[in-house]
Amino acid sequence: MELSSYINPRLDATFSALADPTRRAILARLASGEASVNELAGPFKMTQPAISKHLKVLERAGLISCGIDAQRRPRRLQAKPLGEAVRWLERYRQFWEKQFGRLDDLLEEMKTANFGHDGPIKKENKHARGIRKRGKSHE
């Protein structure tokens, strides 16, 4: 695949926004419903301007939106960028599942080869025998 197909500013902004634990906590809170800046700031030991900076990063990434409700400006979660990130990560999850499947097959093959009817065949490598003969312990 061509390198240009991996360049996606929106995906970059999503992952950058998700890199911060405060922003992830804000998103988790917004997953249960909209909230004002004061409501979002409540659980954190930081100033409202600091929370506002985090909200701006989340807004620029498209992860939240700001509504208008009388004098209140509630924030809402926007799931589309998260869906794009999940689809991107899914390719790598599939890759790792294949790798773990291959490892499972290899381990099963090794287990079958090393077990006879009387139990496991114990093999000791040359290095371990040499250490034992010299009286050195292996950590």
C-alpha positions in Angstrom: 0.0 0.0 0.0 1.2 3.5 -0.9 2.4 5.7 2.0 0.0 8.5 1.0 -2.9 6.1 1.9 -1.7 6.3 5.5 -1.8 10.1 5.7 -5.0 11.1 7.3 -5.1 14.4 9.3 -8.4 13.5 10.9 -7.1 10.2 12.2 -3.9 11.9 13.4 -6.1 14.4 15.3 -8.2 11.6 16.8 -5.2 9.7 18.1 -3.5 12.9 19.3 -6.6 13.8 21.3 -6.9 10.3 22.7 -3.3 10.3 23.8 -4.2 12.3 26.9 -5.9 10.5 29.9 -7.9 13.7 30.8 -9.4 13.8 27.3 -10.2 10.1 27.4 -12.0 10.6 30.8 -14.0 13.5 29.3 -15.0 11.3 26.4 -16.0 8.5 28.8 -18.2 11.0 30.7 -19.8 12.3 27.5 -20.6 8.7 26.4 -23.3 8.8 29.1 -24.8 12.1 27.9 -24.1 15.7 27.3 -22.5 17.9 29.9 -21.5 21.5 30.5 -17.9 22.7 31.0 -18.5 23.0 34.8 -19.9 19.4 34.9 -16.9 18.1 33.0 -14.5 20.0 35.1 -16.0 18.7 38.4 -14.0 15.4 38.8 -10.7 17.0 37.8 -8.2 18.9 39.9 -7.7 21.6 37.3 -9.0 25.0 36.4 -11.9 25.6 34.1 -9.5 27.2 31.5 -7.4 24.0 31.5 -10.5 21.9 30.9 -11.5 24.3 28.2 -8.2 23.7 26.4 -8.8 19.9 26.5 -12.3 20.5 25.1 -10.9 22.6 22.2 -8.5 19.7 21.3 -11.5 17.3 21.3 -13.6 19.7 19.3 -10.8 20.2 16.7 -10.5 16.4 16.4 -14.3 16.2 15.8 -14.7 14.0 18.8 -17.2 16.4 20.6 -19.5 19.2 19.5 -20.8 22.2 21.4 -24.5 22.8 21.5 -26.5 25.8 22.7 -29.2 25.4 25.3 -30.2 28.8 26.6 -27.1 30.1 28.4 -25.6 26.6 28.7 -23.2 25.2 26.1 -23.4 21.5 26.5 -20.8 19.2 24.9 -21.8 16.1 23.1 -19.8 13.1 22.0 -19.4 12.6 18.3 -18.7 9.0 17.5 -17.7 9.1 13.8 -14.0 9.8 14.4 -13.8 7.0 16.9 -15.4 4.7 14.4 -12.7 5.7 11.9 -10.0 4.9 14.5 -11.5 1.6 15.3 -11.6 0.6 11.6 -7.9 1.6 11.3 -7.0 -0.5 14.4 -9.1 -3.4 13.2 -6.5 -4.2 10.5 -3.8 -4.6 13.1 -6.1 -6.6 15.4 -6.6 -9.1 12.5 -2.8 -9.2 11.9 -2.1 -10.0 15.6 -4.9 -12.6 15.7 -3.2 -14.4 12.8 0.2 -14.2 14.5 -1.3 -15.6 17.8 -3.0 -18.4 15.8 0.3 -19.4 14.3 1.9 -19.3 17.7 -0.9 -21.5 19.1 -0.4 -24.0 16.2 3.4 -24.1 16.9 2.9 -24.6 20.7 0.4 -27.4 20.0 2.9 -29.0 17.6 5.7 -28.7 20.1 3.5 -30.1 22.9 2.5 -33.1 20.7 6.1 -33.8 19.8 7.4 -33.6 23.4 4.7 -35.7 25.1 4.8 -39.4 24.9 2.5 -41.9 26.6 4.5 -41.7 29.8 4.4 -37.9 30.1 6.6 -35.1 28.9 10.1 -35.7 27.5 12.4 -33.5 29.4 15.1 -32.0 27.3 17.9 -29.9 28.7 19.9 -27.6 26.4 23.7 -27.7 26.3 24.0 -24.3 27.9 21.9 -25.3 30.9 24.0 -28.5 31.4 27.2 -26.5 31.2 26.0 -24.1 33.9 24.9 -26.9 36.1 28.2 -28.7 35.8 30.2 -25.6 36.7 28.0 -25.1 39.7 26.6 -21.7 38.6 23.0 -20.9 39.2 20.9 -19.7 36.3 18.6 -16.7 37.0 
